[in-house]
Amino acid sequence: MNDNQTIKFVDLKAQYFSIKDEIDNAIKNVIDNTAFIMGENVTNFEKEFAAYCNAKHCVGVSNGTSALFLALKSAGIKHDDEVITVPNTFIATAEVITHCGAKVKFVDIDPKIYTINVDKIKNAITPQTKAIIPVHLFGQSCNMKPIKEIAEENDLIVIEDCAQAHGAEFNNKKVPVGDIGCFSFFPGKNLGCYGDGGAVVTNNDEIAKKVDAWRNHGRKHGSKYEHDFEGLNERLDALQAAVLKVKLKYLDKWTEARRRNARLYNELLSNVDDVITPFEADYAKHVYHLYVIKTKNREKRDKLQQFLKDNKIECGVHYPIPLHLQSAYRYMNLNEESFPVTEEAANTMLSLPMFPEMTEEQIRYVVEKIKVYYNG
C-alpha cells in the first residue's frame, strides 16, 4: 500500500470503470433515441426494481426526498397529522413531514443497531398520529415485526425510509416489508445513479396510482392534458433510469462484496478495545451502505478521524448534529438529553471507507492506522 495513495470514502470511479462499456452504451442509446422523459427506460427499470424488491409496484421519482414526500401525500397525510420518526437521520426524512403540513414526532433509537427503538413508539402515539417512518439505517433493517404490529393496532401507515438499504432484508425478505418503501438513488448509494433519482415501492395499487399522478403534474394516466389534481414535476430522469437498469444487475454481487469487507473489518478490529464494530441483528441482512464504528467519546472520535485524514484515509460522521438539535427544529423546543441514545451516537460514531471494490490491502491499511492511533 502506497502511503501517498488516498483511500476514498466511496470510490465511484472504480465502480464506473468496472462496467464502463455497459454504462456508456446505455447512455448512448438514450441519447440516440432522444428518449429523455419517461418512456421505456423508466418503465423497464421500474419493473425490474419492483421484481427485485418482490413488490407489485415501483414508481420512479426525481430523488429520495421526493419519494418520501409523494408517499406521504399519497397516503393522505395532511395538516395537523403527526408522523413518528427518528432524529438520527438525514433531514429529508423529517422535512417532508412538515412540508405536508403535518407534525414531526421524534423517538429515540436502539443503542445496538441505531434504528428506531420499538419500545418507544407506543408512548409517542396520540390521536393525531397517522404514520410511522422507520429508517433502515446504514444498510440494516429496523425490527419491522413489532413496528407493523403497533401500526395495525393503531391504524397507522408504515412508510419505510430505505434510502440506505437497497437489498437489505428483514426475516429473509427484502425491504420494504411495510406499506410503502422509499428509495434514494443518490450516486453514493448501494444502487446509485449519476445524478439524483428515487423510487416509491409498494404492493398497494391505489398508492402506486397516486404517486404516479403526483410525480407527473396530477395527470390522468395515459393522458397528456387531463389533470385530476395539482401535482408536481418529480419524474425519474430517463438517463438515470438507464444507468440504474445496468447497475441493478450487479447489486447482489456488490452487496456480497460489502458484507465480505465488513467481515474483514470486524475481524481485524476485534482486539481494539476502544472500537465497537457494527452489530448485525439476527433478523437482518445488513448491506453495509456505511461501515460505522463507535468510539469512546467525541474527543476520541474526532482525533481518530483527523489522524486517519492525515494518513490519507477518508472518513465521515453520520450524523454529527441530530435533527432535534438543528436550528431548523428549534421550534420544537427539544434540548440536549431529549434523546440520549441518539446524542451519544452522534458524538461517538465514525464511518470508515466502504465500497464493493475496496481491496483487502486497503482495509488492512485502514485498520493498521487505527491501531497505530490507539497504541500511540
FIKEVEX-550288 format. One record per atom (N, C-alpha, C): z, y, x. Coordinates in steps of 0.001 Angstrom, whole numbers, padded with zeros to 6 digits, always signed. Atoms other than C-alpha are relative to their C-alpha. Layout:
% residues N
ZYX
...
% end
This chain:
% residues 376
+000000-001192+000850
+000000+000000+000000
+000000+001243+000886
+000132-001222-000779
-001132+003317+001467
+000972+001061-000521
-000997-000987+000424
+001715+005882+001398
-000628+001294-000492
+000674-001219+000453
-000863+008614+000781
-000678-000179-001357
+000644+000293+001286
-002147+006938-002375
+000987+000243-001139
-000847-000262+001158
-000727+008221-005663
-000101-001132-001007
-000013+000965+001103
+000335+005652-008249
+000102+000805-001283
+000047-000794+001222
-000668+007218-011520
+000900-000602-001069
-000784+000455+001143
+001453+007026-014632
-000861-000879-000902
+001019+000764+000729
-001647+005843-016516
-001322+000256+000704
+001256-000159-000730
-004950+005197-014772
-001175-000280-000937
+001087+000169+000957
-007649+005776-017392
-001345-000211+000696
+001263+000182-000720
-010378+005880-014769
-000213-001462+000363
+000111+001425-000338
-009625+002320-013673
-000448-000804-001211
+000402+000713+001217
-009931+001137-017252
-001465+000264-000332
+001389-000341+000291
-013211+003001-017775
-000960-000763+000899
+000901+000679-000918
-014793+001515-014659
-000087-001498-000283
+000016+001447+000282
-013840-001998-015803
-000945-000356-001141
+000885+000264+001141
-016004-001646-018953
-001069+001095-000111
+000853-001190-000027
-018268+001233-017917
-001337-000205-000708
+001335+000208+000573
-021620-000277-018915
+000057-000075-001522
-000126+000132+001452
-020434-001192-022412
+000318+001348-000650
-000363-001315+000540
-018853+002218-022980
-001203+000943+000033
+001143-000897-000136
-021886+004104-021682
-001092-000337-001014
+001016+000407+000966
-024240+002071-023872
+000395+000365-001427
-000474-000337+001349
-022078+002602-026959
-000170+001487-000279
+000151-001448+000176
-022046+006367-026432
-001474+000383-000091
+001437-000288+000012
-025783+006417-025689
-000616-000341-001354
+000549+000403+001296
-026522+004568-028926
+000336+001001-001090
-000368-001019+000991
-024608+007123-030976
-000886+001224+000160
+000807-001194-000252
-026485+009965-029324
-001464-000243-000335
+001405+000323+000278
-029864+008236-029545
-000291+000004-001502
+000190+000081+001456
-029359+007701-033283
+000482+001256-000725
-000564-001238+000559
-027789+011157-033797
+000882-000276-001213
-000886+000406+001104
-025203+009431-035995
+001415+000444+000345
-001223-000568-000542
-022283+011733-035255
+001167+000053-000991
-001050-000149+001013
-020355+011997-038558
+000014-001229-000909
-000178+001209+000819
-019025+008898-040323
-001090-001026+000355
+001051+000958-000283
-021707+006190-040647
+000522-001341+000476
-000334+001396-000289
-021782+002632-039395
+000933-000159+001196
-000934+000116-001126
-019912+003289-036135
+001444+000059-000481
-001344-000110+000550
-016851+004377-038074
+000301-001196-000890
-000212+001121+000931
-017260+001733-040766
+000232-001308+000740
-000137+001259-000742
-017687-001109-038269
+001335-000080+000738
-001296+000018-000664
-014654-000094-036253
+001119-000200-001003
-001033+000140+001030
-012572+000250-039421
+000143-001457-000436
-000041+001407+000418
-013490-003282-040485
+000646-000868+001077
-000510+000843-001082
-012708-004748-037071
+001486+000265+000275
-001413-000287-000258
-009398-002931-036637
+000873-000485-001153
-000733+000557+001142
-008288-003890-040160
+000192-001501+000198
-000092+001445-000232
-009063-007525-039319
+000970-000304+001134
-000910+000190-001128
-007201-007199-036016
+001451+000100-000455
-001365-000209+000506
-004124-005967-037886
+000330-000938-001162
-000180+000892+001155
-004552-008667-040568
+000296+000794-001268
-000178-000869+001157
-004827-005914-043171
-001320+000131-000756
+001198-000159+000823
-007250-005172-046004
-000790+001246+000361
+000661-001292-000177
-007999-001579-045107
+000404+000697+001284
-000234-000961-001079
-008339+000704-042109
-000856+001213-000323
+000725-001241+000251
-009298+004329-042707
+000120+000862+001252
-000012-000781-001225
-010262+006174-039541
+000165+001483-000287
-000252-001435+000180
-008972+009746-039253
-000023+000692+001363
+000265-000796-001195
-009057+012542-036712
+001035-000161+001105
-001036+000195-001015
-005752+011791-034925
+001214-000666-000652
-001179+000679+000519
-002379+010112-035276
+000843+000868-000903
-000749-000916+000853
-000735+013193-036749
-000615+000048-001397
+000691+000014+001282
-003370+013310-039486
+000251-001299-000748
-000265+001286+000641
-002804+009621-040144
+001338+000034-000737
-001317-000097+000627
+000881+010263-040848
-000025+000963-001189
+000034-001003+001060
+000201+013377-042926
-000747-000519-001228
+000793+000483+001127
-002506+011786-045064
+000656-001201-000676
-000742+001120+000597
-000390+008668-045557
+001097+000530-000932
-001048-000588+000831
+002485+010801-046849
-000582+000628-001262
+000622-000634+001166
+000202+012826-049135
-000519-001050-000980
+000554+001041+000863
-001483+009690-050455
+001085-000823-000679
-001134+000707+000598
+001914+008124-051115
+000748+000871-001007
-000593-000870+001003
+002806+011106-053293
+001207+000786+000462
-001139-000770-000502
+005380+012751-051016
-000264+001490-000249
+000223-001380+000437
+005880+016294-052269
+001219+000866+000276
-001033-001013-000216
+008061+019388-052257
+001376-000511-000422
-001408+000342+000216
+011820+018717-052001
+000313-001501+000052
-000292+001406-000307
+011434+014972-051434
+000646-000076+001378
-000576+000239-001319
+013317+013545-048445
-000633-001236+000624
+000567+001128-000748
+011900+011251-045773
+000890-000259+001212
-000893+000391-001091
+014111+009348-043319
-000815-000416+001220
+000594+000442-001260
+013075+009006-039681
+001000+000250+001124
-000880-000113-001166
+014496+009285-036147
-000302+001261+000798
+000237-001201-000815
+014938+012229-033775
-000544-000280+001396
+000562+000305-001328
+013729+010372-030648
-001441-000473-000153
+001417+000269+000181
+010022+010569-031297
-000757+001288+000269
+000821-001203-000132
+007134+012957-030785
+000089+000799-001298
-000218-000882+001147
+007340+015934-033128
-000938-000294-001168
+000945+000298+001073
+004308+014730-035103
+000644-000797-001132
-000622+000848+001013
+006469+012158-036890
+000759+000823-001026
-000821-000817+000891
+008691+014854-038362
-000762+001174-000599
+000643-001219+000497
+006408+017871-038683
-000884-000276-001213
+000855+000313+001154
+004095+016077-041124
+000816-000075-001286
-000881+000041+001171
+007062+015564-043465
+000174+001407-000544
-000192-001396+000395
+007744+019294-043513
-001275+000595-000572
+001269-000540+000480
+004049+020102-043975
-000364-000520-001386
+000171+000477+001387
+004139+018030-047167
+000928+000735-000963
-000988-000686+000815
+006908+020308-048399
+001279-000784-000159
-001179+000865+000101
+009446+017514-048007
+001014+000353+001091
-001078-000265-000946
+012673+017460-046007
+000195-001193+000930
-000247+001023-001009
+013302+015549-042799
+001472-000408-000055
-001366+000518-000055
+016385+013327-042763
+000090-000931+001212
-000094+000780-001222
+017227+012082-039264
+001155-001007-000083
-001087+000940-000249
+019266+008959-038481
-000095-000437+001460
-000051+000357-001416
+020331+007697-035063
-000699-001336+000250
+000783+001157-000424
+018800+004835-033110
+000896-001128+000496
-000671+001174-000556
+019746+001361-031952
+000140+000177+001519
-000206-000269-001428
+021253+001524-028432
-000730-000957+000942
+000683+000954-000885
+019317-001502-027134
-001512+000143-000034
+001463-000054+000090
+015793-001037-028445
-000528+001388-000340
+000346-001410+000166
+015817+002720-029219
-000814+000296-001261
+000642-000243+001287
+014226+002280-032663
+001079+000260-001046
-000928-000424+001035
+015846+003262-035955
+001126-001020-000199
-001173+000857+000214
+019363+001886-036434
+000068-000327-001490
+000099+000372+001416
+019018-000059-039679
+001334+000150-000722
-001318-000139+000626
+022774+000158-040283
+000301+001438-000418
-000221-001409+000320
+022488+003948-040563
-000841+000468-001195
+000969-000463+000993
+019727+004062-043171
+000635+000205-001375
-000525-000066+001365
+021679+003368-046359
+000789+001277-000255
-000820-001199+000184
+024105+006236-045829
-000816+001284-000024
+000855-001193-000015
+021184+008635-045366
-000792+000165-001295
+000796-000032+001234
+019600+007815-048741
+000703+000838-001072
-000471-000811+001130
+020007+010344-051561
-000988-000184-001156
+000974+000086+001104
+018342+010645-054986
-001353+000620+000327
+001272-000646-000366
+015675+012791-053285
-000817-000816+001012
+000693+000782-001029
+014774+010140-050691
-001149-000784-000618
+001185+000674+000534
+011271+008800-051224
-000675-000930+001015
+000710+000801-001005
+010188+007226-047908
+000828-000135+001265
-000552+000212-001338
+011212+005866-044517
-001171-000080+000974
+000989+000148-001076
+009156+006364-041361
+000696-000609+001213
-000499+000617-001231
+010316+003809-038793
-001038+000161+001108
+000900-000216-001146
+008838+004478-035343
+000099-001201+000936
+000049+001128-000937
+007778+001449-033295
-000138+000579+001406
-000037-000825-001205
+008797+002999-030010
-000295-000783+001278
+000319+000502-001341
+007408+002342-026519
-000826-001290-000025
+000769+001234+000104
+005462-000661-027840
+000743-001136-000660
-000797+001044+000640
+008220-002578-029636
+000252+000334-001472
-000203-000178+001433
+008521-003077-033379
+001465+000262-000337
-001327-000118+000606
+011523-001891-035347
+000367-001332-000663
-000455+001180+000742
+013603-004531-037127
-000391+000192-001466
+000598-000364+001274
+011429-004431-040215
+000577-000742-001210
-000498+000758+001160
+013085-007091-042402
+001063+000784-000774
-000985-000770+000758
+016208-005090-043295
-000537+001345-000483
+000588-001273+000446
+014156-001872-043474
-000759-000201-001304
+000753+000283+001219
+011853-003417-046063
+000930-000339-001165
-000951+000345+001063
+014816-004814-047997
+000670+001247-000561
-000608-001263+000445
+016506-001400-048119
-000999+000808-000812
+001033-000753+000713
+013232+000185-049190
-000230-000563-001402
+000219+000624+001305
+012727-002311-052009
+001171+000260-000943
-001200-000233+000825
+016308-001875-053245
+000050+001428-000535
-000110-001415+000351
+015888+001898-053383
-001335+000628-000410
+001322-000454+000442
+012230+002142-054456
-000574+001046+000956
+000529-000889-001033
+011161+003761-051166
-001268-000596+000595
+001195+000471-000699
+007802+003555-049456
+000271+000014+001499
-000169+000100-001445
+007678+002494-045799
-001324+000351+000675
+001179-000444-000749
+005206+004321-043555
+000320-000166+001476
-000326+000321-001384
+005262+002839-040057
-000791+000870+000968
+000638-000742-001082
+004544+005081-037091
-000308-001012+001108
+000456+001029-000942
+002510+002656-034981
-000735+000604+001191
+000772-000708-001018
+001224+005244-032503
+000124-000613+001387
-000201+000618-001309
+002678+003307-029545
+000001-001525-000092
-000248+001425+000274
+002389-000186-030985
-001244-000790-000388
+001224+000746+000292
-001221-001398-031118
+000161-001452+000447
-000139+001417-000328
-000948-005193-031277
+001430-000494+000066
-001404+000424+000010
+002862-005214-031370
+000266-000875-001216
-000262+000937+001080
+004349-007934-033542
+001463+000019-000426
-001323+000266+000566
+007328-008409-035829
-000062-001377-000645
-000006+001382+000515
+008120-012080-036509
-001413-000584-000048
+001336+000576-000189
+004651-013088-035258
-001087+000615-000884
+001014-000714+000776
+002833-010600-037499
-000206+001381+000608
+000298-001307-000574
+001079-007558-036111
+000433+001111-000953
-000329-001181+000803
+002356-004187-037276
-001302+000656-000448
-001141-000241+000873
+002214-002677-039794
+000319-001202-000876
-000414+001059+000916
+004215-005080-041911
+000553+000586-001298
-000465-000663+001211
+005324-002485-044490
-001167+000442-000860
+001016-000460+000938
+003307-000459-047000
-001202+000607+000703
+001054-000752-000682
+001323+001686-044575
+000336+000069+001487
-000178-000207-001430
+000812+001891-040812
-000908+001107+000493
+000766-001132-000511
-000345+004966-038907
-000142-000116+001511
+000306+000181-001411
-002026+004697-035515
-000596+001272+000602
+000656-001022-000813
-002976+007190-032838
-000881-000704+001024
+000885+000506-001050
-005910+006557-030521
-000155+001038+001117
-000063-000930-001134
-004964+009309-028066
-000376-000762+001279
+000535+000742-001145
-006571+008435-024694
+000984-000885+000747
-000963+000790-000758
-003353+007166-023089
+000623-001155-000763
-000577+001101+000781
-002504+004733-025910
-000551-001343+000457
+000478+001344-000360
-002879+000972-025525
-001432-000220-000468
+001386-000086+000455
-006038+001378-027600
-000297+001482-000181
+000231-001438+000018
-007234+004865-026812
-001472+000338+000076
+001390-000443-000074
-010471+006746-027301
-000139+001069+001068
+000241-001005-001024
-011940+009578-025228
+000124+001402-000575
-000306-001261+000663
-010526+012394-027305
+001126-000289-000962
-000991+000288+001032
-008458+012416-030459
-000566-000980-001014
+000389+000926+001055
-008538+009700-033086
+001230-000649-000582
-001126+000671+000627
-006295+007874-035509
-000477-000863-001153
+000359+000862+001126
-006187+005452-038428
+001214-000260-000874
-000995+000471+000958
-004241+004527-041545
-000383-001424-000372
+000234+001411+000288
-003907+000772-042068
+000915-000413-001148
-000794+000360+001166
-002758-000666-045391
-000648-001149-000764
+000504+001003+000943
-003100-003518-047887
-000090+000567-001411
-000038-000637+001310
-002749-001060-050766
-001342+000663-000286
+001333-000510+000320
-006148-000400-052372
+000034+001479-000375
-000074-001379+000490
-005047+002849-054016
+000300+000971+001144
-000315-000856-001157
-003527+004277-050831
-001240+000182+000868
+001209-000085-000829
-006674+003450-048860
-001037+000924-000631
+000965-000842+000709
-008832+005114-051506
+000386+001473+000105
-000456-001388-000068
-006701+008259-051476
-000143+000570+001413
+000150-000471-001376
-006631+008516-047669
-001468+000276+000305
+001437-000177-000204
-010414+008082-047627
-000468+001324-000595
+000383-001266+000630
-010757+011013-050023
+000646+001192+000712
-000708-001102-000662
-008125+013177-048310
-000679+000396+001306
+000583-000311-001318
-009844+012880-044917
-001352+000675-000112
+001389-000438+000146
-013186+013940-046370
-000131+000984-001159
+000093-001112+000952
-012564+017082-048456
+000248-000398-001448
-000270+000426+001369
-011349+015164-051513
-001233-000496-000734
+001261+000420+000607
-014848+013838-052097
+000155-001258-000840
+000147+001235+000760
-015586+011309-054769
-000776-000981+000864
+000615+000975-000900
-016514+008120-052915
-001494-000161-000301
+001440+000182+000140
-020273+007917-052315
-000755+001240-000441
+000648-001231+000446
-020931+011473-053459
+000194+001085+001048
-000080-001074-000986
-021667+014493-051275
+000594+001276-000567
-000383-001300+000554
-020946+017320-053665
+000946-000092-001192
-001009+000117+001041
-018340+015961-056093
+001365-000200+000670
-001315+000007-000627
-014710+016565-055222
+001086-000174-001062
-001063+000267+000968
-011749+015096-057086
+001198+000916+000203
-001104-000915-000297
-009258+017413-055360
-000311+000713+001312
+000163-000703-001266
-008903+019795-052422
+000575-000856+001122
-000446+000826-001113
-008751+017583-049369
-000078+000753+001310
+000082-000576-001338
-009165+018191-045650
-001163-000638+000746
+001001+000614-000878
-011660+017512-042881
+000754-000680+001143
-000805+000752-000981
-009809+014805-040927
-000666-001338+000314
+000760+001230-000213
-012554+012253-040250
+000055-000447+001456
+000120+000555-001343
-012698+009932-037248
-001411+000255+000515
+001291-000294-000605
-015499+011039-034928
-000743-001288+000327
+000789+001209-000205
-018333+008525-034661
-000066-000414+001469
-000018+000328-001425
-018441+008743-030848
+001295-000710+000383
-001286+000629-000298
-014745+007897-030697
+000071-001401-000608
+000003+001316+000641
-015218+005021-033139
-000804-001001+000830
+000825+000886-000829
-017962+003588-030912
+000754-000440+001251
-000822+000319-001166
-015659+003757-027887
+001092-000992-000376
-001103+000869+000433
-012803+002158-029807
-000480-001404-000331
+000549+001320+000346
-015017-000676-031039
-000202-000844+001260
+000144+000725-001266
-015815-001617-027436
+001368-000409+000529
-001300+000251-000626
-012224-001336-026264
+000858-000986-000787
-000790+000915+000818
-010777-003309-029184
-000157-001448+000459
+000243+001368-000480
-012354-006475-027745
+000923-000382+001152
-000806+000244-001193
-010154-006097-024676
+001502+000214-000228
-001386-000405+000227
-006894-005066-026330
+000992-001122+000267
-000938+001108-000218
-005234-008502-026321
+000120-000346+001488
-000021+000243-001451
-006212-009037-022677
+000843+001060+000696
-000770-001084-000605
-004770-005644-021770
+001480-000118-000345
-001404+000183+000396
-001600-006398-023737
+000679-001040+000875
-000596+001041-000848
-001009-009588-021760
+000197+000501+001426
-000172-000586-001334
-001540-007636-018536
+001223+000915+000032
-001186-000856+000086
+001058-005087-019639
+001274-000845-000013
-001179+000858+000088
+003505-007874-020504
+000273-000695+001339
-000160+000591-001334
+002879-009518-017132
+000606+001015+000965
-000543-001058-000855
+003540-006228-015381
+001476+000256-000315
-001388-000224+000402
+006743-005756-017385
+000911-001112+000514
-000811+001126-000516
+007985-009224-016424
+000263+000154+001486
-000187-000190-001442
+007426-008430-012746
+000983+001140+000265
-000980-001090-000105
+009234-005094-013078
+001411-000522-000277
-001324+000512+000386
+012125-006873-014848
+000610-000852+001109
-000472+000898-001061
+012390-009488-012115
+000426+000787+001240
-000270-000730-001237
+012253-007040-009218
+001148+000999-000141
-001066-000973+000226
+014696-004595-010813
+001314-000638-000429
-001167+000694+000563
+017199-007231-011926
+001268+000173+000830
-001184-000145-000856
+019517-006653-008947
+000287+001443+000390
-000301-001413-000212
+019504-002846-009094
+001047+000396-001039
-001133-000119+000923
+022923-002150-010605
-000121+001177-000961
+000010-001217+000814
+022231+001336-011944
-001199+000072-000948
+001209-000019+000821
+018986+000401-013716
+000104-001053-001102
+000082+000919+001140
+018811-001132-017193
-001462-000114-000402
+001408+000232+000335
+015418-002688-017878
-000163-000149-001515
+000216+000063+001450
+013812-002803-021356
+000458-001331-000597
-000438+001179+000747
+015255-005219-023902
-001059-000339-001044
+000971+000446+001003
+012797-007263-025964
+000740-000805-001063
-000699+000664+001093
+014225-008235-029355
-000638-001347-000308
+000521+001350+000248
+013872-011864-030435
-001047-000027-001106
+000997-000045+001075
+011800-010826-033474
-001297+000680+000442
+001085-000901-000394
+009383-008699-031429
-000899-000586+001073
+000892+000134-001152
+006346-008982-029231
-000268+001422+000491
+000065-001339-000589
+006609-005897-027027
-001341+000150+000716
+001300-000202-000651
+003253-004453-025923
+000066+001046+001113
-000250-000859-001165
+004766-002050-023349
-001011+001135+000133
+000724-001269-000148
+002913+001131-024141
+000649+000813+001119
-000759-000612-001082
+005633+002503-021893
+001002-001020+000539
-001055+000814-000605
+007927+000717-019450
+001140+000954+000337
-001056-001011-000044
+011202+002602-019863
+001312-000618+000488
-001301+000435-000508
+014322+002079-017771
+001063+001035-000373
-001129-000917+000192
+017778+003583-018298
+000780+000093+001293
-000807-000236-001188
+019802+005123-015500
+001421+000372-000431
-001424-000231+000291
+023486+006038-015255
+000228+001295-000775
-000182-001293+000654
+023202+009684-016303
-001214+000873+000279
+001152-000892-000137
+020841+012642-016429
-000234+000413+001448
+000151-000426-001386
+021515+013779-012876
-000670-001093+000820
+000602+001130-000719
+020718+010315-011503
-001472-000163-000385
+001379+000164+000477
+017589+010100-013672
-000917+001053+000594
+000857-001080-000473
+016256+013488-012659
-000236-000078+001510
+000154+000133-001454
+016905+012881-008957
-000911-001181+000344
+000887+001143-000220
+015239+009472-009138
-001443+000383-000295
+001360-000415+000338
+012216+010980-010869
-000599+000872+001100
+000494-000879-001067
+011921+013656-008181
-000274-000796+001275
+000196+000842-001185
+012322+011064-005416
-001301-000786-000110
+001238+000758+000191
+009532+008951-006879
-001212+000924+000074
+001091-000976-000089
+007347+012039-007285
-000290+000355+001454
+000166-000313-001420
+007951+012886-003619
-000695-001139+000747
+000661+001171-000599
+006706+009376-002837
-001293-000359-000722
+001313+000121+000650
+003531+009890-004897
-000019-001058-001103
-000093+000899+001154
+004690+007862-007904
+000230+000864-001242
-000113-000801+001209
+004078+009495-011268
+000887-000696-001030
-000891+000523+001042
+006795+009006-013922
+000056+000999-001148
-000131-000901+001143
+007629+010512-017289
+001342-000175-000676
-001209+000088+000806
+010528+011207-019631
-000397+000142-001465
+000308+000004+001440
+010137+010342-023331
+001299-000269-000772
+000354-001397+000192
+011668+012387-024914
+001201+000811+000458
-001146-000654-000637
+013820+014854-022929
+000840+000847-000944
-000744-000789+000988
+014778+017032-025916
-000188-000660-001366
+000129+000612+001330
+015499+015147-029161
-000408+001042-001033
+000522-000940+000980
+013926+016686-032232
+001082+000859-000632
-001043-000781+000684
+017217+017741-033790
+000548+001136+000865
-000430-001077-000897
+017881+019932-030717
-001146+000932+000376
+001141-000879-000239
+014419+021523-030692
+000142+001284-000814
-000027-001279+000722
+014040+025164-031695
-000659-000112-001373
+000724+000154+001263
+011641+024056-034427
+000886-000511-001131
-000883+000574+001029
+014521+022294-036235
+001387+000643+000010
-001280-000705-000026
+017260+024853-035647
+000530+000238-001415
-000404-000263+001384
+017269+025494-039395
+000824-001137-000604
-000761+001134+000523
+018800+022028-039907
+001473+000055+000401
-001394-000191-000443
+021994+023198-038151
+000619-001296+000541
-000487+001215-000642
+022329+019993-036167
+000289+000307+001465
-000419-000335-001356
+024227+020321-032911
+000007-001226+000904
-000182+001127-000910
+024737+018215-029821
+001097-000918-000528
-000878+001072+000469
+026524+014934-030580
-000239-000356-001461
+000359+000407+001362
+024907+014800-034034
-000537-001429-000008
+000572+001346-000131
+023024+011684-032874
+000217-000450+001442
-000400+000242-001394
+024840+010494-029743
-000845-001033+000729
+000801+001023-000683
+022711+007413-029018
-001346+000586+000409
+001256-000690-000317
+019520+009445-029185
+000181+000926+001189
-000231-000971-001061
+021016+012099-026920
+000249-000688+001339
-000201+000747-001240
+022184+009550-024369
-001335-000521+000534
+001311+000502-000423
+018709+008015-024307
-000832+001125+000619
+000774-001127-000520
+017129+011444-023785
+000451+000399+001394
-000557-000399-001296
+019401+012014-020796
-000120-001072+001077
-000069+001094-000981
+019034+008634-019103
-001279-000809+000158
+001196+000844-000053
+015592+007139-019777
-001065+000578+000925
+001103-000375-000879
+012719+007200-017298
-001135-001000-000184
+001176+000847+000186
+009211+005868-017915
-000731-000170+001332
+000679+000308-001261
+007688+004135-014889
-001496-000221-000248
+001431+000256+000186
+003944+003709-014278
-000239-001339-000694
+000331+001230+000725
+002479+001147-016687
-001415+000120-000562
+001341+000112+000561
-001146+000274-017368
-000540-001377+000388
+000444+001382-000213
-003081-003028-017547
-000563-000281+001385
+000657+000196-001298
-004944-002509-014280
+000954+000143+001173
-000971-000174-001076
-001773-001919-012291
+000140-001300+000792
-000035+001186-000848
-001562-004311-009349
+001449-000389+000323
-001324+000458-000437
+001379-006401-008171
+000476+000824+001188
-000357-000809-001163
+001312-004425-004929
+000544+001352-000431
-000466-001296+000480
+001702-001165-006836
+001393-000098-000625
-001310+000181+000639
+004626-002480-008891
+001071-000225+001056
-000973+000259-001068
+006363-003795-005786
+000307+001282+000779
-000217-001262-000710
+005891-000410-004130
+000922+000916-000804
-000857-000829+000850
+007448+001428-007094
+001449-000474+000077
-001359+000549-000030
+010450-000918-007122
+000633+000177+001377
-000509-000202-001361
+010795-000695-003341
+000556+001406+000154
-000460-001385-000115
+011085+003091-003587
+001243+000246-000847
-001210-000116+000828
+013621+002802-006418
+001200-000553+000758
-001083+000590-000769
+015735+000536-004218
+000378+000864+001194
-000286-000918-001100
+015414+002934-001292
+000857+001153-000499
-000774-001108+000580
+016697+005709-003543
+001458-000404-000239
-001359+000412+000333
+019735+003730-004698
+000795-000472+001211
-000701+000448-001192
+020529+002330-001280
+000196+001109+001037
-000209-001163-000871
+020479+005772+000266
-000846-000033+001232
% end
